[in-house]
């Protein structure tokens, strides 16, 4: 048994605060095992490597495969032809040459600073769908931009023109709390210049995405489908204003529809496909799931370049990277019995945040034994929620609308600055801290945001202290 589990105290539900919903408790002590965000897989190291550790319940022998997978995730791929045949075939169009460049220390990406280069952020592209897009919509969930495809690659190998340069600028707006405290929010404006292959479609839809943290992905994959669907309420039959629903996407291996779990709009059904898609679109590397080239027919210079064989990422390498990404541990919670953390937890529940950021699941029989039958606390339902016009990218993806996003897991969020060196949040990194991220919530979360806007100084600090403990 994990030592954090033995040390945990039982949950005590105390008196309900005056004027609050009687069904919403006040938390006065931590739940049993609450510190164990990932069950027996929870790791207990709290430094800049906290997101890069193997699951605590991974055996020494299996840690060898974890280390090999890590090497393919961390080390750069090279241009073909090369004597390094296991790692060649990069490009021709790329966003990076190694997975770790975007997921630095397996952590969260950020938008570029000022005029800096884009490192851990990318731009997805599409156009309004027509009858001619029926099959591509079924398989990709979007109608790709005819010349530039579904993702802008702002880098390329020598001899090939990059697709363009990406810049972000910001205007601001202000949210005001009931006690007069004001918070300035950044509103991003995307600029794409130096297009390498001519003008884009006049109705191109853009979506800025930063790289998410890599922790606990195997555990999210192991949540039973029935448990996800149990939280879905697309017609809001319970009248609480929250109508989460699954995204229905395409499974490349089976050729059938499946529930999406990964990506900012839950556009990928499983971790292997998520990894293969990143190899293909971020680094121009083919796999058995995504064959051929990411260059479009309107980029003949790109399509004429040498490749590294078919597939460029072997099934064995893909398997090792899958093993690595499935078994990245989640840091334990900190200070779960601190009175300020418990007060913040109470406010989190009274605001209704747990309606989308569901605290607890139990995994089923997983592909890896380390993820099987674990009580986990990811604070997500993996469902789509309408977040309102403020966060909308106006770019549908499979069944997700332009204003819907998957609830991101909150576990580990308090370690972001330690691991990644910044506190930028949301899908495009516009929020510079957790309070800004909360105040961008709208749509189904508007009621929760309004509750938060009614909090005083001490209550705001308590809520943030709770979030930082996750």
GUFI-208252 format. One record per atom (N, C-alpha, C): x, y, z; residue in three letters. Coordinates in steps of 0.2 Angstrom, whole numbers, plus 5000, padded with zeros to 4 digits. Atoms other than C-alpha are relative to their C-alpha. Layout:
BEGIN
XYZAla
...
//
This chain:
BEGIN
500449945000Unk
500050005000Unk
500450065000Unk
499649945000Unk
500650174996Unk
500050045006Unk
499949974994Unk
501350275011Unk
499550065001Unk
500549954999Unk
500250425007Unk
499349985002Unk
500650034998Unk
498750315008Unk
499949995007Unk
500050024993Unk
499150255025Unk
499950065005Unk
500049944996Unk
499350435031Unk
499450045000Unk
500649955002Unk
497750505024Unk
499549995006Unk
500549994995Unk
496350555036Unk
499349994996Unk
500750015003Unk
494450515033Unk
499750074999Unk
500449945002Unk
493250635025Unk
499550025006Unk
500549984995Unk
492250735038Unk
499650064997Unk
500549955003Unk
490750835031Unk
499750045006Unk
500249964994Unk
490450975044Unk
499350044998Unk
500649965001Unk
489051105045Unk
500050044994Unk
500049975007Unk
488451185029Unk
500050085001Unk
500049924999Unk
488851375027Unk
499350034999Unk
500749975000Unk
487351485030Unk
499950034993Unk
500249975006Unk
486451535014Unk
500249954994Unk
499850045006Unk
487251395003Unk
499649944999Unk
500450065002Unk
486451244995Unk
500249945005Unk
500050054995Unk
486151115008Unk
500449934998Unk
499750065003Unk
486850974997Unk
500850014999Unk
499349985001Unk
488551064996Unk
500450005007Unk
499750004993Unk
489651015011Unk
500650055001Unk
499349974998Unk
491051105020Unk
500549955001Unk
499550054999Unk
492651015019Unk
500450025006Unk
499649994994Unk
493551005036Unk
500649965000Unk
499450045000Unk
494750865033Unk
500049974993Unk
499950035006Unk
495450775018Unk
499749934999Unk
500350065001Unk
494650625010Unk
500649955001Unk
499550055000Unk
495550455013Unk
500349994993Unk
499750005006Unk
496850445000Unk
500050064995Unk
500149945004Unk
496550614993Unk
500750024997Unk
499349975003Unk
498450654991Unk
500249964994Unk
499850055005Unk
498550504979Unk
499650024994Unk
500349985006Unk
498050594963Unk
500049944995Unk
500050065004Unk
498550434953Unk
500049945003Unk
500050064997Unk
498250304965Unk
500749975002Unk
499450034999Unk
499650184967Unk
500650024995Unk
499649975005Unk
500450264952Unk
500350075002Unk
499849934998Unk
500650434961Unk
500850005002Unk
499349994999Unk
502450504962Unk
500050055005Unk
499949954994Unk
503150604977Unk
500650045000Unk
499449965001Unk
504550704970Unk
499750074997Unk
500349935001Unk
504150894969Unk
500550054998Unk
499549955003Unk
505450984958Unk
499950004992Unk
500149995007Unk
505651024940Unk
500049944995Unk
500150075003Unk
505650834935Unk
499449975002Unk
500650034997Unk
504050804944Unk
499549964994Unk
500450025005Unk
503150774927Unk
500349944996Unk
499750055004Unk
504450654920Unk
500249945003Unk
499950064996Unk
504450514932Unk
499649944998Unk
500450055001Unk
503850344929Unk
499549995006Unk
500550024995Unk
502250284938Unk
500449965006Unk
499750034994Unk
502750234956Unk
499949935000Unk
500150074999Unk
502050064954Unk
500349964994Unk
499750035006Unk
503050024938Unk
500649965003Unk
499550044998Unk
504249884941Unk
500750024997Unk
499349985003Unk
506149904938Unk
500149974993Unk
499950035007Unk
506149784923Unk
499650054995Unk
500449965005Unk
504749884915Unk
500250084999Unk
499749945000Unk
505650044919Unk
500550014994Unk
499650005005Unk
506849994906Unk
499750024993Unk
500449985006Unk
505550004892Unk
499850085001Unk
500149934999Unk
505050174900Unk
500650054998Unk
499449965002Unk
506850244898Unk
500150004992Unk
499950005007Unk
506950184880Unk
499550044996Unk
500549965003Unk
505250264876Unk
500250075001Unk
499849934999Unk
505850424884Unk
500550024995Unk
499549985004Unk
507350424873Unk
499850024993Unk
500449985007Unk
506250424857Unk
499650065001Unk
500449944999Unk
505150554865Unk
500550065001Unk
499649954999Unk
506650664870Unk
500550024995Unk
499549985004Unk
507950654857Unk
499850024993Unk
500249975007Unk
507950744840Unk
499949954995Unk
500050035006Unk
507450664824Unk
500450034994Unk
499549975005Unk
508550694808Unk
499749994993Unk
500350005007Unk
508250724790Unk
500349934996Unk
499950065004Unk
508250574778Unk
500450024993Unk
499750064998Unk
509350494771Unk
500550015005Unk
499550004994Unk
510450464787Unk
500249945002Unk
499850064997Unk
511450334795Unk
499749985006Unk
500450014994Unk
510350354810Unk
499349984997Unk
500750025004Unk
508950254801Unk
499449995005Unk
500650014995Unk
507950224817Unk
499750075001Unk
500249944998Unk
507750414819Unk
500050054994Unk
500049955006Unk
507750484801Unk
499350014997Unk
500649995003Unk
506350554790Unk
499750065002Unk
500349944997Unk
506050714799Unk
499850054994Unk
500349955005Unk
504950844789Unk
499749974994Unk
499749945001Unk
504950914776Unk
499850065004Unk
500349944996Unk
503751034785Unk
499949975008Unk
500050024993Unk
503851034804Unk
499850055005Unk
500049954995Unk
503451124820Unk
500549995005Unk
499450014995Unk
504851044830Unk
500349934997Unk
499650065002Unk
506150904828Unk
500049945006Unk
500150054995Unk
505750814845Unk
499450025004Unk
500649994996Unk
504250784856Unk
500150055006Unk
499849974994Unk
505150854871Unk
500050084999Unk
499949935001Unk
505351024863Unk
499450045001Unk
500749964999Unk
503451064864Unk
499849985008Unk
500250024993Unk
503150964880Unk
500750005005Unk
499350004997Unk
504751024889Unk
499949985007Unk
500050034993Unk
505050924905Unk
499349965000Unk
500750035000Unk
503350834900Unk
499550055002Unk
500549954997Unk
502450994905Unk
499750044995Unk
500549965004Unk
501351124898Unk
500450064996Unk
499749955005Unk
501751234883Unk
499850075002Unk
500249934999Unk
501651424882Unk
500050044994Unk
499949965006Unk
501351554869Unk
500750045000Unk
499349965000Unk
502951654863Unk
499950065003Unk
499949934997Unk
503551804872Unk
500250054995Unk
499849955004Unk
503551964862Unk
500149984993Unk
499950025007Unk
504351934845Unk
500449935000Unk
499750064999Unk
505051764851Unk
499749954995Unk
500350055005Unk
504851604840Unk
499549965004Unk
500550054997Unk
503451484843Unk
500449935001Unk
499650064998Unk
504151334852Unk
499549955003Unk
500450054998Unk
502751244861Unk
499350024999Unk
500649985002Unk
501251314852Unk
499949994993Unk
500150005008Unk
500451284835Unk
499350024999Unk
500649985002Unk
499051334825Unk
499649954995Unk
500450055004Unk
497651214818Unk
499650044995Unk
500349965005Unk
496851264802Unk
499449954997Unk
500550035003Unk
495251214793Unk
499650054996Unk
500549965004Unk
493851284781Unk
499349975001Unk
500750025000Unk
491951274781Unk
499949944996Unk
500150065004Unk
491451104776Unk
499550004995Unk
500550015005Unk
490551064760Unk
499849934999Unk
500250075002Unk
489750904752Unk
500649964998Unk
499450045002Unk
491450864745Unk
500549985005Unk
499650024995Unk
492150844762Unk
499849955004Unk
500450054996Unk
491050704768Unk
500549955003Unk
499650054998Unk
492450574769Unk
500550035005Unk
499449974996Unk
493850684776Unk
499750025007Unk
500449994994Unk
492550744789Unk
499949945005Unk
500150074997Unk
492250564794Unk
500649985004Unk
499450034998Unk
494050524796Unk
500450065004Unk
499649954997Unk
494850694802Unk
499650055004Unk
500449954996Unk
493350794809Unk
500050074998Unk
499949935003Unk
493850944799Unk
500150004993Unk
499850005007Unk
493951004781Unk
500750045000Unk
499349964999Unk
495851054780Unk
500050054995Unk
499949945004Unk
496351214772Unk
500449974993Unk
499850035006Unk
496751164753Unk
500750004999Unk
499349995001Unk
498551224753Unk
500449985006Unk
499650014994Unk
499151214771Unk
499849945004Unk
500250064996Unk
498151064777Unk
499750025007Unk
500349994994Unk
497551054795Unk
500450035005Unk
499549974995Unk
499051124804Unk
500550044997Unk
499549965003Unk
500251264800Unk
500749985003Unk
499350014997Unk
502051214801Unk
500450064998Unk
499649935001Unk
503151364804Unk
500749984999Unk
499350025001Unk
504751264802Unk
500149954994Unk
499950055005Unk
505551154788Unk
500749984999Unk
499350025001Unk
507051064783Unk
500450044995Unk
499749965005Unk
508351144772Unk
499849984993Unk
500350015007Unk
507751174754Unk
499350004999Unk
500750005000Unk
505951184759Unk
499850065003Unk
500349944997Unk
504951344763Unk
499649985006Unk
500550014994Unk
504151344780Unk
499350034997Unk
500749985003Unk
502251374778Unk
499850075002Unk
500149934998Unk
502251544788Unk
500350015007Unk
499749984994Unk
502751634803Unk
499350025005Unk
500649994996Unk
501551644818Unk
500250055006Unk
499949954995Unk
501351794830Unk
499450015004Unk
500649994996Unk
500151834844Unk
500150075003Unk
500049934996Unk
499752014850Unk
499450005004Unk
500550004995Unk
498552054864Unk
499750075001Unk
500349944997Unk
497252184868Unk
499849975007Unk
500250024993Unk
496452184886Unk
499350025001Unk
500649984997Unk
494852184895Unk
500049995008Unk
500050004992Unk
494452194914Unk
499449965003Unk
500550034995Unk
493452084926Unk
500050035007Unk
500049974993Unk
492852164942Unk
499649965005Unk
500450044995Unk
492452074958Unk
499650045004Unk
500549964996Unk
491052124970Unk
500450055005Unk
499749954995Unk
492352204982Unk
500450054997Unk
499749945004Unk
493052314968Unk
500749974997Unk
499350035003Unk
494652204964Unk
499949994993Unk
500050015007Unk
495052204946Unk
500549964997Unk
499550045003Unk
495952084935Unk
500050014992Unk
500049995008Unk
496552124917Unk
500149934997Unk
500050065004Unk
496251984905Unk
500350024993Unk
499749995007Unk
497251964888Unk
499649974995Unk
500350035006Unk
496351944872Unk
500449994994Unk
499550015005Unk
497451864859Unk
499750014993Unk
500249995007Unk
497451914841Unk
500649974996Unk
499550045004Unk
498351794829Unk
500250034994Unk
499749975006Unk
499451854815Unk
500449954996Unk
499650055004Unk
500151734801Unk
500350044994Unk
499649965006Unk
501451814789Unk
500449954997Unk
499450045004Unk
502751754776Unk
499749934998Unk
500350065003Unk
501551624769Unk
500549974994Unk
499650035005Unk
502651504759Unk
499749974994Unk
500350035006Unk
501451434747Unk
499450034998Unk
500649965003Unk
500251574742Unk
499550015006Unk
500649984995Unk
498651644750Unk
499649945003Unk
500450054998Unk
497551544761Unk
499350014998Unk
500750005002Unk
495751504758Unk
499750065004Unk
500349934996Unk
494751674763Unk
499649985006Unk
500450024995Unk
493651574775Unk
500449955005Unk
499750054995Unk
495051484785Unk
499950025007Unk
500150004992Unk
494751444803Unk
500649985003Unk
499450014996Unk
496151454815Unk
499949985007Unk
500050014993Unk
496451384832Unk
500749995003Unk
499350014997Unk
497951414843Unk
500049955006Unk
500050054995Unk
498451274854Unk
500750005003Unk
499350024997Unk
499851254867Unk
500049935002Unk
499950074998Unk
500551084872Unk
499849995007Unk
500350024993Unk
499651004887Unk
500649965003Unk
499650044996Unk
500550924901Unk
499949924998Unk
500050075002Unk
500950734898Unk
499849955006Unk
500150054994Unk
500550664916Unk
499349974999Unk
500750034999Unk
499250534919Unk
499649984994Unk
500450015006Unk
498750504901Unk
499849925000Unk
500250075000Unk
498750314903Unk
499449985005Unk
500650014995Unk
497550324918Unk
499450034997Unk
500649975003Unk
496350444908Unk
499849954995Unk
500250055005Unk
496350314894Unk
499749945003Unk
500250064997Unk
495950174907Unk
499350025003Unk
500649994997Unk
494350264913Unk
499549974996Unk
500550035004Unk
492850154908Unk
499650054996Unk
500449965004Unk
491850224894Unk
499350015003Unk
500749994997Unk
490250194904Unk
500150055006Unk
500049954995Unk
490950304918Unk
500050074997Unk
500049935004Unk
491250454905Unk
499350014998Unk
500749985003Unk
489450434898Unk
499650015006Unk
500449994994Unk
488750424916Unk
500050085002Unk
500049934999Unk
489250614917Unk
499750044995Unk
500349965006Unk
488550664900Unk
499350025001Unk
500649985000Unk
487050764900Unk
499850054995Unk
500049955006Unk
486850844883Unk
499450045000Unk
500749965000Unk
485050904886Unk
499950045006Unk
500049974994Unk
485450964903Unk
499349995004Unk
500650024997Unk
484050864910Unk
499950015008Unk
500049984993Unk
484550904928Unk
499950075002Unk
500149934999Unk
484451084925Unk
500550045004Unk
499549964997Unk
486051134932Unk
500550044996Unk
499749965004Unk
486651224917Unk
500649974997Unk
499450045002Unk
488051094913Unk
499749954995Unk
500350055004Unk
487750994898Unk
500649964996Unk
499450035003Unk
489350894895Unk
499849944995Unk
500150055005Unk
489450774880Unk
500649974997Unk
499350025003Unk
490750664872Unk
500050024993Unk
499950005007Unk
491550694856Unk
500049944997Unk
500050075004Unk
491250554843Unk
500550014995Unk
499549995005Unk
492850534833Unk
500249944996Unk
499850065004Unk
493750414821Unk
500649965003Unk
499550044997Unk
494750274827Unk
500449974993Unk
499650025006Unk
496150244813Unk
500149935000Unk
499950075000Unk
496450064819Unk
499449964998Unk
500650045001Unk
494750004819Unk
499550024994Unk
500449975005Unk
493950124806Unk
499350015002Unk
500749994998Unk
492450144817Unk
500050075005Unk
500049944995Unk
491850294828Unk
500249985007Unk
499850024994Unk
492450304845Unk
499950075004Unk
500049944996Unk
492350424860Unk
500750035001Unk
499449975000Unk
493650554860Unk
500250025007Unk
499849984993Unk
494750584876Unk
500650055000Unk
499449965000Unk
496350674870Unk
500050064996Unk
500049945004Unk
496750844863Unk
499550055003Unk
500449944997Unk
495951014868Unk
499349994998Unk
500750015002Unk
494350964859Unk
499849925000Unk
500150075000Unk
494450774863Unk
499949974993Unk
500050025007Unk
494850744845Unk
500349934998Unk
499750065001Unk
495850584847Unk
499749955005Unk
500350054996Unk
495150414854Unk
500449975005Unk
499650044996Unk
496650344862Unk
500750034999Unk
499349975000Unk
498450384866Unk
500549984995Unk
499650025006Unk
499250284852Unk
499950054994Unk
500149965006Unk
498350384839Unk
500250075002Unk
499849944999Unk
498650544848Unk
500850014999Unk
499350005001Unk
500550504848Unk
500150004992Unk
499950015008Unk
500450454829Unk
499850064997Unk
500249935003Unk
499550614825Unk
500550055001Unk
499549954999Unk
500850714833Unk
500749994996Unk
499550025005Unk
502250624824Unk
499950034993Unk
500149985007Unk
501450654808Unk
499950084999Unk
500149935002Unk
500850834809Unk
500550055003Unk
499549964997Unk
502150904821Unk
500749994997Unk
499350015002Unk
503750824814Unk
500049974993Unk
500050035007Unk
503150754797Unk
500249935000Unk
499850075000Unk
503450574802Unk
499449954999Unk
500650055002Unk
502350434795Unk
500149945005Unk
500150064996Unk
501750284805Unk
499549964997Unk
500550055003Unk
500650134802Unk
499350035000Unk
500749975000Unk
499150244807Unk
499950054995Unk
500149945004Unk
499550394797Unk
500649994995Unk
499550015005Unk
500450354781Unk
500150054995Unk
499949955005Unk
501150454767Unk
500450065003Unk
499749944998Unk
501650634769Unk
499550055002Unk
500549954998Unk
500850784778Unk
500050064995Unk
500149955005Unk
501250894763Unk
499449994996Unk
500650015004Unk
499750934753Unk
500250004992Unk
499950015007Unk
499550914734Unk
500250074997Unk
499849935003Unk
499851104732Unk
500750025003Unk
499449984997Unk
501551094740Unk
500549954996Unk
499650055004Unk
502550994726Unk
500750005002Unk
499350004998Unk
504251054732Unk
500149965006Unk
500050044994Unk
503850974749Unk
499949934999Unk
500250075001Unk
503150814742Unk
500649964996Unk
499450035004Unk
504750784731Unk
500649995004Unk
499450014996Unk
505950784746Unk
500049925002Unk
500050074998Unk
506650614751Unk
499749995007Unk
500350024994Unk
505850514765Unk
500449955004Unk
499650054997Unk
506450394778Unk
499749935000Unk
500350065000Unk
505450244773Unk
499350005002Unk
500850014998Unk
503650184776Unk
499949945004Unk
500149934997Unk
503350204790Unk
500750025003Unk
499449974997Unk
504650324797Unk
500149985007Unk
500050024992Unk
504150284815Unk
499849935000Unk
500250075000Unk
504150094816Unk
499549985006Unk
500550024995Unk
502850004826Unk
500349995007Unk
499750024994Unk
504049954839Unk
500250075003Unk
499849944997Unk
504650134842Unk
499350045002Unk
500749974998Unk
502750194842Unk
499849965006Unk
500250044994Unk
502450054855Unk
500450035006Unk
499649984994Unk
503950114866Unk
499850075002Unk
500249944998Unk
503350294865Unk
499350005004Unk
500750014997Unk
501550234869Unk
500149985008Unk
499950034993Unk
502250144885Unk
500350065004Unk
499749944996Unk
503250304890Unk
499450055002Unk
500549954999Unk
501750414888Unk
499449985005Unk
500550034995Unk
500550294897Unk
500250005007Unk
499850014993Unk
501650284912Unk
500450065003Unk
499849944997Unk
502150464916Unk
499650015006Unk
500450004993Unk
501650474935Unk
499750075001Unk
500349944997Unk
500650614943Unk
500250025007Unk
499749984994Unk
501350714957Unk
499449995006Unk
500550004995Unk
500450684974Unk
499850075002Unk
500349944997Unk
499350824981Unk
500550025006Unk
499749974995Unk
500150944993Unk
499550035005Unk
500449964995Unk
499451015010Unk
499349985000Unk
500850015001Unk
497750925008Unk
499650015006Unk
500449984994Unk
497350955026Unk
500150075003Unk
499949934999Unk
497851135026Unk
499350035000Unk
500749975000Unk
496351235032Unk
499850054994Unk
500149955006Unk
496551365018Unk
499949954994Unk
500150055006Unk
496651215005Unk
499349975001Unk
500750034999Unk
495051145013Unk
499450054999Unk
500549945002Unk
494151315012Unk
499950014993Unk
500050005007Unk
494651324994Unk
499649954997Unk
500450065003Unk
493951154990Unk
499350015001Unk
500749984999Unk
492351204998Unk
499750054995Unk
500249955005Unk
492251354987Unk
500049984993Unk
499950035006Unk
492751254972Unk
499349964999Unk
500650045001Unk
491251144975Unk
499450045000Unk
500649954999Unk
490051284980Unk
499950044993Unk
500049965007Unk
490451374963Unk
499749954995Unk
500350055005Unk
489951204954Unk
500649984996Unk
499550025004Unk
491651184947Unk
500149924998Unk
499950085001Unk
491650994950Unk
499549974995Unk
500550035005Unk
490150984938Unk
500449984993Unk
499650025006Unk
491450984923Unk
500749975002Unk
499450034998Unk
493050954933Unk
499949955005Unk
500250054995Unk
492450794941Unk
500649975003Unk
499450014996Unk
493650754955Unk
500349924999Unk
499750064999Unk
493750564955Unk
499749954995Unk
500250065004Unk
493650404944Unk
500349945003Unk
499750064999Unk
494050224946Unk
500149974993Unk
499950025007Unk
494950154931Unk
499849925000Unk
500250075001Unk
494449984924Unk
500749964998Unk
499450045002Unk
495549844917Unk
500350034994Unk
499749955005Unk
496849944907Unk
500549954996Unk
499550035005Unk
498049894893Unk
500749995004Unk
499450014996Unk
499449914906Unk
499849995007Unk
500350024994Unk
499249834923Unk
500150065005Unk
499949944995Unk
499949994932Unk
499450055000Unk
500549955000Unk
498450094927Unk
499349965002Unk
500650044999Unk
497149954931Unk
499750015007Unk
500450004994Unk
495849974945Unk
500350055005Unk
499849954996Unk
496550134952Unk
499550065002Unk
500449944999Unk
495650274961Unk
500450064999Unk
499649955002Unk
496250424953Unk
499550075001Unk
500349934999Unk
495850614955Unk
500250054995Unk
499849955006Unk
496050704938Unk
499750064999Unk
500449945001Unk
494750834940Unk
499950024993Unk
500349995007Unk
494050814922Unk
499549954999Unk
500550055003Unk
492550724914Unk
500249984993Unk
499850025007Unk
493450714897Unk
499450024995Unk
500549995004Unk
491850784890Unk
500050074997Unk
500049935003Unk
491450934879Unk
499550055004Unk
500449954996Unk
490751094887Unk
500050064996Unk
500049945003Unk
490251254879Unk
500250055004Unk
499749954996Unk
491351384886Unk
499950074998Unk
500249945002Unk
490551534878Unk
500450034995Unk
499749965006Unk
491051664865Unk
500750025002Unk
499449984998Unk
492551724875Unk
500649954998Unk
499550055001Unk
493551564873Unk
499949964993Unk
500250035006Unk
492751514856Unk
500650014995Unk
499649995005Unk
493951474842Unk
499650004993Unk
500550005006Unk
492451454829Unk
500349954995Unk
499850065005Unk
493251294822Unk
499849945003Unk
500350074998Unk
492251134824Unk
500549954999Unk
499650055001Unk
493150974826Unk
499649935002Unk
500550054999Unk
492150814824Unk
499350035002Unk
500749974998Unk
490550844834Unk
500150065005Unk
499949944996Unk
491350984845Unk
499950064996Unk
500149945004Unk
490751154840Unk
500650055001Unk
499549954999Unk
491751314839Unk
500150035007Unk
499949984993Unk
491451354857Unk
500049955005Unk
500050064995Unk
491551184865Unk
500849985001Unk
499350024998Unk
493151124874Unk
499949945004Unk
500050054995Unk
493550964883Unk
500350035007Unk
499749984993Unk
493750994902Unk
500749975001Unk
499350034999Unk
495650984904Unk
500149985007Unk
499950024993Unk
496250884919Unk
500450055004Unk
499649954995Unk
496850994934Unk
500549975004Unk
499550034996Unk
497950864942Unk
500750034998Unk
499349975002Unk
499750934943Unk
500050074999Unk
500049935002Unk
499151114939Unk
500450045004Unk
499649964995Unk
499951184955Unk
500849994999Unk
499350015001Unk
501651114949Unk
500250034993Unk
499849985007Unk
501651204932Unk
500650055000Unk
499449965000Unk
502851344937Unk
500649975002Unk
499450044999Unk
504051224945Unk
500349964995Unk
499850045006Unk
504051114930Unk
500250044994Unk
499949975006Unk
503851224916Unk
500250075000Unk
499749935000Unk
504451394922Unk
499550064998Unk
500549955001Unk
502851484919Unk
499349985003Unk
500750014997Unk
500951504924Unk
499550024994Unk
500449995005Unk
500151514907Unk
499549944999Unk
500550055000Unk
498451424906Unk
499550014994Unk
500650005005Unk
496951384894Unk
500449974994Unk
499850045006Unk
497051304877Unk
500650044996Unk
499649965004Unk
498051454869Unk
500550045005Unk
499549974995Unk
499051504885Unk
499850085002Unk
500149934999Unk
498151674886Unk
500050025007Unk
500149994993Unk
497851664905Unk
500750005003Unk
499350004998Unk
499451714914Unk
500049985007Unk
500050034993Unk
498951644931Unk
499349965000Unk
500650044999Unk
497551534938Unk
499450045001Unk
500649965000Unk
496351674942Unk
499850024994Unk
500349985006Unk
496351744925Unk
499749944996Unk
500350065003Unk
496051564919Unk
499249995002Unk
500750014997Unk
494451554930Unk
499650054997Unk
500449945002Unk
493851724924Unk
499950004993Unk
500150005007Unk
493951674906Unk
499449954999Unk
500650055001Unk
492551534909Unk
499450044999Unk
500649975002Unk
490951574901Unk
499549944998Unk
500550055003Unk
489451474893Unk
499849965006Unk
500350044995Unk
489051324904Unk
500450025007Unk
499649984994Unk
490351394917Unk
499950075002Unk
500149934998Unk
489651564918Unk
499750015007Unk
500350004993Unk
488651534934Unk
500649995005Unk
499450014996Unk
490251464942Unk
500550065000Unk
499649945001Unk
491251624936Unk
499750055004Unk
500349954997Unk
489951734943Unk
500049995008Unk
499950024993Unk
490051644960Unk
500750025002Unk
499349984998Unk
491951674960Unk
500050075000Unk
500049935000Unk
491651854956Unk
499750035006Unk
500349974994Unk
490751874972Unk
500449985006Unk
499650024994Unk
492151804983Unk
500550065002Unk
499649954997Unk
493151924994Unk
500849985000Unk
499350015001Unk
495051934995Unk
500249935003Unk
499850064996Unk
495251795008Unk
499849944996Unk
500350065004Unk
494051674998Unk
500449994994Unk
499750005006Unk
494951714982Unk
500749965001Unk
499350034998Unk
496651664990Unk
499949935002Unk
500150074998Unk
495851504997Unk
499949964994Unk
500250035007Unk
495151454980Unk
500749984997Unk
499450005004Unk
496851484972Unk
500549955004Unk
499650044996Unk
497751394986Unk
499849924999Unk
500350075002Unk
496651234983Unk
500249984993Unk
499850015006Unk
497051244965Unk
500749984999Unk
499350015000Unk
498851254968Unk
500249945004Unk
499950064997Unk
498751104979Unk
499949944996Unk
500250065005Unk
498150994964Unk
500649974997Unk
//
